[in-house]
């Protein structure tokens, strides 16, 4: 029986709920807004299925193996504009759909909750584009759907954080030739509760209902990606960066991360997925042609299956082959867990008693310094020198 006594020992992947043959595990939200398994002991038969699929209980570091590395940028300008980085996942997902398959990814639904869902049509791929800086709810039924589609012989592409990928792989119990796993390099997963507070904050500030959020909009270009909040009144003209938007400031300050993220077992170069994908802000080191401020993705190919898929989709991508050592060398988020903010405990105490405006104005107020840095960033962007100044801005922003 799964029994979470220490919060850092659960990543919230929900594989245990999916594996339970008696459906006696319910994922319940704690006071910080994160989901944890709760077992109905009267229904539990102590079969051990939940423990066998837990990625934390069963994680093993992988031995080094040969990899392939690429920097990519989708050739379709609409896909590239809508994507967080270079649109690599769209190409991989399209490969699956073209073979009659299904694609699982994360969508921010109408109620602004991040859920794993699946699609079967290329026209729906836009639902998965753009990062969601909040932990997604996989749902125990998702694992069963994946297995059902695989047993039907259909291709399945599943994307998620490394812990979600390992949870699914443990649930399936084996690899499938028709399964494509794509993990996204994950800094940490922030609290859905705190994100709800952020939505409340924005609705109070704007006196309007928030209809959608784009966490990484390219309004000012890829290298100055901004939070884009769309309401029923503002036509989406809210664009604030990591230095000024309260949600981004909270996320990058490590004040609202899941406890397991501060001791993450799934960081590392060698992974169970077929692909690892993530940002490439330093694209100019590898390709002058792709250094156009429109977005680029680092792709690490782990398997022969992944290599086959990439060779099929590379015609849709402007791509440069890169030594894997080079593209992982600056990826600290692949190697080290973020250190919890010293104010984390008090922040969550306040998150449970304050409304959104009071919470964010207390911890992330819009001071003169914050407003000045935002103005300076925009000036640098308009002068065309933002890339040169970005390293300095990032160092300053991470202090606040």
Secondary structure, DSSP 8 states (H G I E B T S, - for coil): ----SSGGG-----HHHHH-TT--EEEEE-TTS-EEEEE-TTT-----HHHHH-HHHH---------EEEEEEES-HHHHHHSSSS-HHHHHHHHHHTTT-EEEEEEE-TTS-EEEEEE-SGGGGGGG-S---S--B--HHHHHHHHHHHHTT--EEEEE-HHHHHHHHHHH-S--TTEEEEEE--S--B-HHHHHHHHHHHHHHHTS-EEEEEEEE-TT-GGG-EEEEEETTTTT-EEE-TTT-HHHHHHHTTSSB-GGGGG-S--SS--SSSEEEEE-TTGGGT-STT-SSS--EEEEE-SHHHHHHHHHHGGGEEEEEE-HHHHHTT-GGGT------TTHHHHHHHHTTS-HHHHHHHHS---HHHHHHHHHHHHHHHHT-HHHHHHHHHHHHTT-
